[in-house]
Amino acid sequence: MKIHKSSDVQTSKIGKGTTIWQYCVVLSGAKIGKDCNICANCFIENDVEIGDKVTIKNGVSIFDSIHIQSNVLVGPNVTFTNDLYPRSMRGLKKSKKTYSRTTILEGASIGGGSTILPGIKIGRNAIIGAGSLVTKDIADNAIVFGESARLQRYLNKAEMETIQQQMAVAKRSERANALKEVKRLCKEFGFTAGMLKGALANGRKKK
């Protein structure tokens, strides 16, 4: 995990391998997965969950009640909203407010400068074109763009196969990195392969 010294990161719920770059603010309730890349000048509020291997480009604010699953790309200056009828509450008695859940499903990509209204669900592997205004749910594998964003087409078979191949490569890479880490720890603590197998076997017997 790497956090730039200029960022104010208050949460401890950050996965291994995640990088948070300059001038970011992450509040204490946020949950961020493994191997994410949070670029400069981002704000992440409390009730936010971000999966593994998510890329969030510069200038993105992610407010309460926004959940982003794994392998999602959020382009630069994407605007997430969480309140259909926002008002300034300065000087007024505040009450606990609940927001509609916005969910970005696994593998989706949101083009730079897009605006996502509250309570939206963006489907798996969906692609949102740059500068789109998203006002309703987007289906899995859909390609949409425009203002308001309209369905243009679905991913074709070749595009789906490419995505599946990329996911398979990523999983193989993850397994290889895990194996390297096990070997490094064995070397560091003086374990042999036989000792490790014996410990695993004993653990299974105890269960």
N, C-alpha and C positions, 0 to 999 in steps of 0.2 A: 504494500500500500504506500502511495506517495501523495502527500498533501503539501502544496506550496505554502510557504511561510506567510504569504500575504492574505491567505484565505482564513475565514472564520468558520471553522467546522466544529459544531457543538455535539454532534451525535457520535456515539461509539459503534454504531451498528453499520459498519462498512466492511465489505468482503475483501478478501485477499486479492492483491493485484490491481486494485482500483486506483486510478490517478485523478486527483482534483487539482486543477490548475489555478492560475492567479485570480485573486479578487472574487472568490466565490463565498457565499454565505449558505451554510447548511444548518438548519435548526435541529434541536436535540431529539425530536421524535422521528426524524427521517430514517428510513432503512434503505441502504444501497448495497447491491449484490457484489459479486466477484468480477474482476477484470473489466470494470466499467471505465469509461473515459469522460470525465466531466470537464469541459473546456472553460476558458476564462469568462468571468463576469456572469456567472449563473447564480440563481437564488432557488433554494429548495426548502419548502416549508415543513411543518411537523408531520401532518397526516399524508405522507408521501411514501410509496414503496416503489423501488426501482430494482428490476431483476438483474441477472448476470449478463455481462458482455453488452451493456447498453452504451451507446455513444450519444452524448448530449453536447451539441456544438455551442459556440459562444452566444451569450446574451439571451439565454432561455431562463424564464421563471416558471417554477413548478409549484403550484399552490396546493393547499389542503384538499384532500379527497381525490387526488390524481394518482393513479397506479399504473406503472409501466412495466410490462413483462420483459422477459429476456430477449436479447438480440434485436433490440429496437434501435433505430436511428432517429434522433430528433435534430433536425437541421437548425442552422443559426437563426436567432431571432424569432423562433416559433413562439406564439402567444397562447398559453393555456388560460382559460377562464374557469371560475368555479361558482359564480354567482350571477344568476339571470337578472336580478334587480339590485345592483350594488348601490349603496349609499354611504357617504361619509358619516361615521358615528362619533366623530370627535365631539367631546363635551356632553355626550348623551350616555345614559346608563346602558352598559353593554350586557347582552344576554348571549348565552351559548348558541351558536348558529351551526346548523348542519348544512352540508352541501351535497349536491348530487354527485355520485361517483363517476369519474371519467376513467376509462380503462383503455389502454393501448396494448393489444394482444401481441403475442410473440412474433418477431420477425418483421413487424410493420416498419415503414419508413415515412417520415413526415418532412416534406420539403421546406426549405428555409422561408421564413416570413409568413407561414400559414397561421391561421387563427382557429382554435378549437373551442367551440362553445361548451358549456357545462353539461355533464351527464351523457356525454357521447361515448360510444364504444367503437373503436377502430379495430377491424378484424385482423386475423393472422395474415402476415405477408402482404397486407394492403400497402399501396403506394399512394401518398398524397402529394400532388404536384405543388411546386413552390408557389407561394402567394395565395393558396386556396383558403376559402372560408368554409369550415366544416360545421354544418348545422344539424346533421342527423347521422345516425349510425352508418358505418361503412362495413360492407360484407368482407369475409375472408377473400383474399386474392384479388380484390378489386383495385383498379387503377382509377383514381378520381382527380380532377383538378377543376379550377374555376371558382367563380364567386356567384352564387353558392356552388360548392364543389359538386359536380355531377359525374355519375358513372360513365366512363368512356369505354372500358372493356375489362375483361378479367385476364389474369396471367394465363399465357398459353402453356402447352405441355413442356416445351423446351425451357421456358423461363422457370417453371416449377421444378424441373429436373436440375437446373443450375442451382437453384436455392437449396434443394435437398443435398446436392453434392457439396455445396459450401458448408452446410450444417454438419455433414458427415466428416469433412476435413477438420472442422473446428472441434468435434468430439474426439477424433483421433489425436489431435494435438493436445487436448486437455488430458487424455489418458497418458500420453507420452510424458507430459510435464509432471503429472502425478507420480509416475514411475521414477523419473529423475529425482524428484524430491525424496521419495522413499530411499533410493540408493544413497543420496547425499546424507540423510539422517543416519542410515546404517553405518556409513563410513565415519561420520562424526562421533557416534556413540559406540563404535566398535562391534556392532552386530554383524553376524554372518547370515547368509541366506538360510542356513540350517536352523540357527537360533530363532530367526523370524518365523519360519514355518512352524517350529515347535511351539512358539508363543501363541500363534494363531490357532493351532490345533487344540491347545489347552483351553483357550478362550471358548472355542466351540463346545468342548466337553462340559465346561461349567454351565453353559446355557441349557 
